[in-house]
Amino acid sequence: MAKSSSALGTPEAAARTSLTTRILAVNIFALAMLAGGFFYLDSYRAQLIDARLEETATQVRLVAEAYAVTPPAGRPQLLSKFGLLTDTRLRVYAYPSPAARASEVVRSFDSWSISGPTYQLRDPSQEEWQKRVARFLDRSIDIIVDADHPEHFQEPARDTLAAWPIALRAARDPNIETSVERAPDRTPMILAAIDVRRPDGSGAVILSTENQRDITRIVRAERLRLGVVLLIVVLVSVSLSLFLARTIVRPLRRLALAAHRVRLGRAREVQVPRLPERRDEIGTLARALSDMSMAIRQRIDATEAFAADVTHELKNPLASLRSAVDSLGIVKDPALQKQLIDVIRDDVGRLDRLITDIAEASRVDAELARARFESVDLGTMIEGLLTTREERGRNGDVRVAFARPHRGTAVVFGDGSRLTRVIENLVENAVSFSPAAGLVQVAATRDGDDVVIRVEDEGPGVPPDAREAIFNRFHSDRPEGEEFGRHSGLGLAIAKAIVEGHNGSIVATDRDNAPNGARFVIRLPAWSR
């Protein structure tokens, strides 16, 4: 697993999992959907051609009807004028006899012989490079969209009815025949043919050919517009993607690198960027990671300091115990041996208390993190605690008074067993500092959104310069005459850790209007339903 985690910081892994690539891929996929407009262009071109086919069929039908009722002398003028008006080339293939074969039916009239050419078939090899590029794009897009491939249009060497398949079909079918072919320059050619023969077999077939270059121009113009829009959208999309990647990926990489260095055990060396200028989710994440890194750093420092303090505190009774054990083998006087045994017994008891309190202190944070908080009525809890102490005689000759609050007014949200430990430690501390027949007062009241607990004694009080230090681990400032080693100096430290774990505070002050004594004040958030 370590190898896999380390790989996250390598450039190869970053390239494989880069958000930049994913952002670009998503946006390019959207652009591909836009590029699908080229398929629409093919459909649009097909619709234009279909419309022209219908229009040409209508025109040729009108020409045929007019041709049938016009005297033979006026037919050339009719066809040439119509060809000029519609830019078409009209050819007539008259049957020399009813039994004539198609190969024998030659062209009898061409509208261009009177009107001149109405369109021109261009030679692709003679055109400018712009036209060649346009045709290349035409071919490429036709391949992409799988467009239809019409037959190539070519003027026959010998212009007979048999040279035009569409004219042959018209000769066999009374309906108008239409088709689309492709000129050499890839422009569509619209062909239409109709049979105007009479029942006796005389008459002719009329063939219309028209170059629809304007369809190609219209489609190319639409393609150009779509291409320009697509190009602009691509540039904007790529620019926005890179900007988005820069604003997201770069700070995330910085945070990932910082987290990677913290994971390698360099928490003291790493300054996780807070990104104060960012007011979005990434900024929130950066500040959360920075705060987490600072908390880890503080926790590491506290753990190391705690380990050092534990080592120091354990060395003292161990040194005394070792000295007493060494001396016990040398001393022969029974009275001195008894004194050494008493010292050993006291040191063992002191070590036992130290280990118990150290274990308790080390469990506080972990157990608070796992504890299930619930509503706790401090009035009922403190009353039960003080009653138990009184029954067991733990107060000695010191009186303990409790101003019980109204039921339901001093309720907090927390771990009842841990809060009981706090009050127990404070009362035990107050009793130990109180003089004979002294009074310890405990009170719990509601103050706005807080519940305030006060524990007061009539002892010597706490000097102002020591009111912060007394909450440090292993700090012990015991009253005169008390047996050395009876307290580990962890009671108030444990109480403070529990109170702060409940989002509260604890301070030591002087008593109001009293020359001596100490007051400990705890503030905890009140529980609201």
Salt bridges, closest charged atoms under 4 A:
ASP42 OD1 - ARG45 NH2 2.82
GLU104 OE2 - ARG101 NH2 3.16
ASP110 OD2 - ARG89 NH2 2.55
ASP110 OD2 - ARG107 NH1 3.48
GLU127 OE1 - ARG135 NH1 2.04
ASP138 OD2 - ARG220 NH2 2.48
ASP138 OD1 - ARG223 NH1 2.47
ASP142 OD1 - ARG45 NH2 2.85
ASP142 OD2 - ARG186 NH2 2.71
GLU155 OE2 - ARG89 NH1 3.35
GLU155 OE2 - ARG91 NH2 2.76
ASP159 OD2 - ARG91 NH1 3.09
ASP159 OD2 - ARG107 NH1 2.85
GLU177 OE1 - ARG169 NE 3.51
ASP185 OD2 - ARG213 NH2 2.95
ASP195 OD2 - ARG197 NH2 2.97
ASP214 OD2 - ARG52 NH2 2.77
GLU222 OE2 - ARG225 NH1 2.79
ASP280 OD2 - ARG278 NH2 2.68
ASP291 OD1 - ARG274 NH1 2.78
ASP301 OD1 - ARG268 NH2 2.94
GLU304 OE1 - ARG268 NH2 2.52
ASP342 OD2 - LYS338 NZ 3.39
ASP342 OD1 - ARG345 NH1 2.87
GLU360 OE1 - ARG363 NH2 3.01
GLU360 OE2 - ARG418 NH1 2.33
GLU360 OE2 - ARG421 NH1 3.18
GLU367 OE2 - ARG363 NE 3.19
GLU367 OE1 - ARG418 NH2 1.70
GLU383 OE1 - ARG404 NE 2.87
GLU424 OE2 - ARG389 NH1 2.77
GLU424 OE2 - ARG394 NH2 2.94
GLU428 OE1 - ARG389 NH1 2.95
GLU428 OE1 - ARG394 NH2 3.59
ASP447 OD2 - ARG523 NH2 2.76
ASP450 OD2 - ARG523 NH1 3.40
GLU456 OE1 - ARG511 NE 3.77
GLU456 OE2 - ARG519 NE 2.55
GLU482 OE2 - ARG478 NE 2.97
GLU482 OE2 - HIS487 ND1 2.92
ASP510 OD1 - ARG467 NH2 2.42
ASP512 OD2 - ARG519 NH2 3.11
